[in-house]
């Protein structure tokens, strides 16, 4: 015997069969402990190899001992979590789950906004048993602040009611900023009947309102459903009319717009739409903004905080994977999701400014508004409900801040004059652009705006979708002419 291989051993096919080295396995374990998923951990190892080996990377990457395959990463990932979290189910899992919940529920705090308004939403496909996970949040200067988490086996009213009662049983006496069993003054959800009925039964003193984005989305889907027989050319018009009801300025205007819509010849041609509209209008106290002026919504009419929290949970906590079992899901909420909020609030706290109250004049100079930064309030029409307005960004009565604002205002005026002159001298800015060019330009504007005001992304996306429907229905550049007219009107109506 000469102990020689009868095949090539220095080739990709042979190197791919090697056992993963202990050093590589240790690297994977450390990456998993740091919160990486199997896919992201493997990408990190490949990136490090590419940085280390440079031009020789193509050869080293074929060696399974230093660059494992994806199947091995997933196998090791679930093997580690099986040791850490026990079995997928059974009595052992529930005993471990109970100990983790007791530790988690010891952490409690007191938040003023929790007594004003709460947001609640649910998601599924978070673990292998497909439990439903509900997040209860409130708003603050740093975004959504988590108040509680519910994990249920279904979305039935009986199950949700039982989960809410269990949550209430462990809340401190100061829950919801002293309101205790009364719950928050306002609760926003999507149009889930079982969830809303459960909340009304538990908190009868709370006002349940609908997210206007989900409401408009549901109406748009209803219009596009072939079962309802709405003509394609009539859908955008009916949708715009319905949106006018949502944003009506007063109860009288709301009623007037509704009567006008019911008498509209296009709407009359679709009796099924009128019946559906009547059903939705009967619940107008839940979604009409003009009927919510006395509620402490602080300008929040969409469930963006809950949607953002679900995005964080799916992408940054679970890394688009399912948890091994419910114990791991609870542990991730307790550790990874908690760590995310700690980082987020720390970043906001490091740039915190002192609270103050002052008086600000309107852009026309006719009116003056009282601004109180400590409670996030302005007496202007936009900020009276607590929504952040432009008057809260300036202070004309205190030294340097007011001077800087006046300098910025003058700079903006000079810039407007320069831009108008540029438009008049450049023929390219006088033409009507195509819809493709509009999508590119509006996308850049939306991304820049949403960096400062992320809560407006859904509004921008909805407007872009409206322009797309307008362009598809009427063709040509009529959509752009409407956009210019709408933009000019909106600018003139700004306070």
ZAMARGU-4260 file (C-alpha; in steps of 0.2 Angstrom, whole numbers, plus 5000, padded with zeros to 4 digits):
<rodrens>
0) 5000/5000/5000 | 5007/5017/4996 | 4993/5027/5004 | 4990/5038/4989 | 4973/5045/4984
5) 4967/5040/4967 | 4958/5057/4964 | 4963/5075/4965 | 4962/5082/4983 | 4966/5100/4979
10) 4950/5105/4970 | 4933/5113/4974 | 4924/5096/4974 | 4936/5089/4987 | 4938/5104/4998
15) 4919/5106/4999 | 4918/5089/5008 | 4930/5094/5023 | 4923/5095/5040 | 4920/5113/5047
20) 4935/5117/5059 | 4933/5120/5077 | 4939/5138/5075 | 4925/5142/5061 | 4912/5134/5072
25) 4917/5145/5087 | 4916/5160/5076 | 4898/5155/5071 | 4893/5153/5089 | 4899/5170/5094
30) 4890/5178/5079 | 4874/5169/5084 | 4876/5175/5102 | 4878/5193/5095 | 4861/5192/5086
35) 4866/5186/5069 | 4855/5174/5059 | 4863/5159/5050 | 4862/5169/5033 | 4870/5185/5041
40) 4883/5175/5051 | 4889/5166/5035 | 4889/5183/5025 | 4900/5190/5039 | 4912/5175/5038
45) 4913/5177/5019 | 4916/5196/5021 | 4930/5193/5033 | 4938/5180/5022 | 4937/5192/5007
50) 4946/5206/5017 | 4959/5194/5023 | 4963/5184/5008 | 4960/5197/4994 | 4964/5190/4977
55) 4965/5172/4985 | 4947/5172/4991 | 4940/5162/4977 | 4951/5148/4982 | 4949/5149/5001
60) 4930/5151/4999 | 4929/5133/4992 | 4936/5126/5008 | 4922/5120/5019 | 4933/5120/5034
65) 4934/5139/5034 | 4919/5144/5024 | 4904/5132/5029 | 4889/5129/5018 | 4872/5136/5022
70) 4865/5120/5028 | 4878/5118/5041 | 4875/5136/5048 | 4856/5132/5050 | 4859/5115/5058
75) 4871/5123/5070 | 4860/5138/5073 | 4845/5127/5078 | 4856/5114/5088 | 4862/5129/5099
80) 4845/5136/5102 | 4838/5118/5106 | 4851/5117/5120 | 4847/5135/5126 | 4828/5134/5125
85) 4824/5115/5127 | 4811/5106/5117 | 4799/5114/5104 | 4784/5110/5116 | 4778/5101/5131
90) 4779/5104/5149 | 4798/5107/5149 | 4796/5122/5137 | 4782/5129/5147 | 4792/5129/5163
95) 4806/5138/5155 | 4794/5150/5148 | 4786/5154/5165 | 4803/5158/5172 | 4808/5170/5158
100) 4791/5179/5159 | 4792/5181/5178 | 4809/5190/5175 | 4803/5200/5161 | 4787/5206/5170
105) 4797/5213/5184 | 4802/5228/5173 | 4789/5242/5174 | 4789/5260/5172 | 4778/5276/5171
110) 4775/5285/5154 | 4763/5300/5153 | 4758/5297/5135 | 4752/5279/5139 | 4737/5287/5147
115) 4733/5297/5132 | 4735/5286/5117 | 4740/5268/5113 | 4743/5258/5097 | 4740/5240/5095
120) 4744/5228/5081 | 4748/5210/5078 | 4758/5199/5067 | 4761/5180/5064 | 4774/5168/5057
125) 4786/5172/5071 | 4789/5155/5077 | 4786/5137/5071 | 4770/5135/5081 | 4763/5151/5072
130) 4758/5160/5087 | 4751/5178/5085 | 4761/5192/5093 | 4752/5208/5098 | 4762/5224/5102
135) 4755/5238/5113 | 4764/5254/5111 | 4762/5273/5114 | 4770/5288/5106 | 4785/5298/5112
140) 4798/5309/5105 | 4809/5294/5101 | 4795/5285/5092 | 4785/5271/5097 | 4787/5265/5116
145) 4782/5247/5120 | 4770/5245/5134 | 4766/5227/5133 | 4767/5211/5123 | 4754/5198/5120
150) 4757/5180/5113 | 4742/5171/5108 | 4737/5155/5099 | 4724/5163/5088 | 4715/5180/5084
155) 4698/5174/5091 | 4689/5186/5103 | 4689/5174/5117 | 4708/5172/5116 | 4712/5190/5114
160) 4701/5195/5129 | 4709/5182/5140 | 4726/5188/5135 | 4721/5206/5138 | 4714/5202/5155
165) 4731/5193/5159 | 4740/5208/5154 | 4729/5219/5165 | 4732/5207/5180 | 4751/5210/5180
170) 4751/5229/5177 | 4755/5240/5192 | 4742/5252/5200 | 4750/5267/5191 | 4747/5259/5174
175) 4742/5270/5160 | 4748/5285/5170 | 4736/5283/5184 | 4721/5278/5174 | 4723/5260/5179
180) 4708/5249/5174 | 4701/5263/5163 | 4715/5261/5150 | 4722/5274/5139 | 4710/5288/5133
185) 4712/5283/5114 | 4717/5266/5107 | 4721/5265/5088 | 4720/5248/5079 | 4717/5242/5061
190) 4699/5236/5057 | 4700/5219/5066 | 4683/5216/5074 | 4688/5203/5087 | 4702/5214/5093
195) 4691/5230/5094 | 4677/5221/5103 | 4689/5214/5116 | 4697/5231/5119 | 4679/5239/5121
200) 4674/5226/5133 | 4690/5228/5144 | 4691/5247/5143 | 4674/5254/5140 | 4680/5272/5144
205) 4693/5271/5130 | 4689/5278/5113 | 4694/5265/5099 | 4699/5274/5083 | 4704/5267/5066
210) 4720/5269/5057 | 4715/5280/5042 | 4729/5272/5031 | 4722/5254/5034 | 4704/5262/5031
215) 4709/5269/5014 | 4718/5254/5009 | 4703/5243/5013 | 4692/5255/5002 | 4704/5254/4988
220) 4705/5235/4988 | 4686/5235/4989 | 4685/5246/4974 | 4697/5235/4964 | 4689/5219/4968
225) 4681/5212/4953 | 4666/5205/4963 | 4660/5223/4966 | 4659/5228/4948 | 4666/5246/4949
230) 4672/5252/4932 | 4691/5254/4931 | 4690/5272/4926 | 4678/5276/4940 | 4689/5269/4954
235) 4701/5284/4956 | 4687/5297/4957 | 4677/5287/4970 | 4693/5284/4980 | 4697/5303/4980
240) 4680/5307/4986 | 4681/5295/5000 | 4698/5302/5005 | 4689/5319/5006 | 4678/5312/5019
245) 4692/5307/5029 | 4701/5324/5029 | 4685/5334/5030 | 4689/5351/5040 | 4673/5350/5050
250) 4658/5340/5054 | 4647/5351/5043 | 4659/5349/5029 | 4660/5330/5032 | 4641/5329/5030
255) 4641/5340/5015 | 4654/5330/5006 | 4645/5314/5010 | 4629/5320/5003 | 4638/5326/4987
260) 4646/5309/4985 | 4629/5300/4987 | 4622/5311/4973 | 4637/5310/4962 | 4632/5302/4945
265) 4647/5291/4945 | 4643/5284/4963 | 4624/5282/4958 | 4630/5270/4944 | 4637/5258/4957
270) 4623/5255/4970 | 4634/5242/4979 | 4647/5255/4982 | 4634/5267/4990 | 4628/5253/5002
275) 4646/5249/5007 | 4649/5268/5009 | 4634/5270/5020 | 4641/5256/5031 | 4658/5264/5033
280) 4650/5281/5035 | 4640/5275/5050 | 4656/5272/5059 | 4663/5289/5055 | 4667/5293/5073
285) 4680/5280/5072 | 4690/5287/5057 | 4684/5305/5053 | 4698/5317/5058 | 4686/5332/5061
290) 4676/5321/5074 | 4692/5318/5084 | 4697/5336/5088 | 4693/5333/5106 | 4704/5317/5108
295) 4723/5318/5113 | 4729/5310/5097 | 4743/5323/5095 | 4741/5322/5076 | 4743/5303/5075
300) 4730/5296/5063 | 4739/5281/5057 | 4746/5266/5066 | 4764/5269/5060 | 4771/5266/5077
305) 4765/5249/5077 | 4769/5245/5059 | 4787/5252/5062 | 4789/5241/5078 | 4783/5225/5068
310) 4796/5229/5055 | 4810/5230/5068 | 4804/5214/5076 | 4804/5205/5059 | 4820/5212/5052
315) 4831/5217/5066 | 4826/5204/5080 | 4821/5189/5070 | 4831/5192/5055 | 4816/5186/5044
320) 4817/5169/5052 | 4805/5160/5063 | 4810/5157/5081 | 4814/5140/5087 | 4799/5139/5099
325) 4789/5151/5109 | 4802/5152/5123 | 4815/5159/5111 | 4802/5171/5104 | 4799/5178/5121
330) 4818/5178/5125 | 4821/5188/5109 | 4807/5201/5114 | 4815/5202/5131 | 4833/5204/5125
335) 4835/5209/5107 | 4820/5220/5105 | 4823/5228/5122 | 4841/5232/5117 | 4835/5240/5101
340) 4824/5252/5111 | 4838/5256/5123 | 4849/5261/5108 | 4835/5271/5100 | 4831/5281/5116
345) 4849/5283/5121 | 4852/5291/5104 | 4838/5303/5106 | 4843/5307/5124 | 4861/5312/5119
350) 4853/5326/5108 | 4840/5332/5120 | 4836/5350/5121 | 4829/5360/5136 | 4810/5362/5136
355) 4803/5380/5135 | 4787/5389/5131 | 4787/5404/5119 | 4776/5414/5107 | 4778/5413/5088
360) 4770/5423/5074 | 4762/5415/5059 | 4770/5416/5042 | 4758/5430/5037 | 4762/5440/5053
365) 4744/5442/5057 | 4742/5428/5071 | 4753/5423/5085 | 4753/5405/5092 | 4758/5399/5110
370) 4771/5385/5109 | 4775/5374/5124 | 4789/5362/5121 | 4788/5353/5137 | 4771/5345/5132
375) 4773/5346/5113 | 4759/5359/5111 | 4755/5373/5099 | 4739/5383/5098 | 4740/5383/5079
380) 4727/5372/5069 | 4740/5359/5066 | 4748/5358/5083 | 4733/5360/5094 | 4731/5341/5095
385) 4749/5339/5099 | 4756/5336/5082 | 4773/5343/5078 | 4771/5359/5068 | 4784/5372/5061
390) 4780/5384/5075 | 4788/5372/5088 | 4804/5373/5078 | 4808/5391/5081 | 4808/5404/5096
395) 4807/5422/5091 | 4808/5428/5109 | 4824/5420/5115 | 4840/5427/5108 | 4851/5416/5097
400) 4837/5404/5092 | 4826/5417/5086 | 4840/5426/5077 | 4845/5410/5068 | 4827/5407/5063
405) 4825/5424/5056 | 4842/5422/5046 | 4836/5405/5040 | 4819/5413/5035 | 4828/5427/5025
410) 4839/5414/5017 | 4824/5404/5011 | 4816/5419/5004 | 4832/5423/4994 | 4833/5405/4988
415) 4815/5406/4982 | 4819/5421/4972 | 4834/5413/4964 | 4824/5397/4960 | 4810/5407/4952
420) 4823/5416/4942 | 4830/5399/4937 | 4814/5392/4932 | 4810/5407/4921 | 4827/5406/4912
425) 4828/5387/4909 | 4816/5380/4896 | 4818/5362/4903 | 4809/5367/4919 | 4794/5374/4910
430) 4789/5358/4901 | 4778/5344/4908 | 4788/5329/4913 | 4783/5311/4909 | 4777/5299/4923
435) 4793/5290/4924 | 4803/5306/4926 | 4790/5311/4940 | 4792/5294/4949 | 4811/5297/4950
440) 4810/5315/4955 | 4796/5312/4968 | 4806/5297/4975 | 4821/5307/4979 | 4810/5321/4987
445) 4801/5307/4997 | 4817/5299/5004 | 4824/5316/5009 | 4808/5321/5018 | 4806/5305/5027
450) 4823/5306/5034 | 4817/5320/5045 | 4798/5315/5046 | 4798/5296/5044 | 4779/5295/5049
455) 4775/5304/5032 | 4781/5289/5021 | 4764/5281/5020 | 4757/5298/5015 | 4770/5300/5001
460) 4768/5283/4995 | 4749/5285/4994 | 4751/5301/4985 | 4762/5293/4972 | 4750/5278/4970
465) 4736/5291/4967 | 4747/5299/4953 | 4750/5282/4945 | 4731/5279/4944 | 4728/5296/4937
470) 4742/5294/4924 | 4735/5277/4919 | 4717/5283/4918 | 4719/5299/4909 | 4736/5297/4900
475) 4747/5311/4894 | 4753/5324/4906 | 4737/5328/4915 | 4743/5320/4931 | 4758/5332/4931
480) 4747/5347/4929 | 4736/5341/4943 | 4751/5339/4954 | 4757/5357/4951 | 4740/5363/4955
485) 4738/5353/4970 | 4756/5358/4976 | 4752/5376/4974 | 4736/5375/4983 | 4743/5366/4997
490) 4757/5379/4999 | 4745/5393/5000 | 4734/5385/5013 | 4749/5381/5025 | 4747/5391/5041
</rodrens>
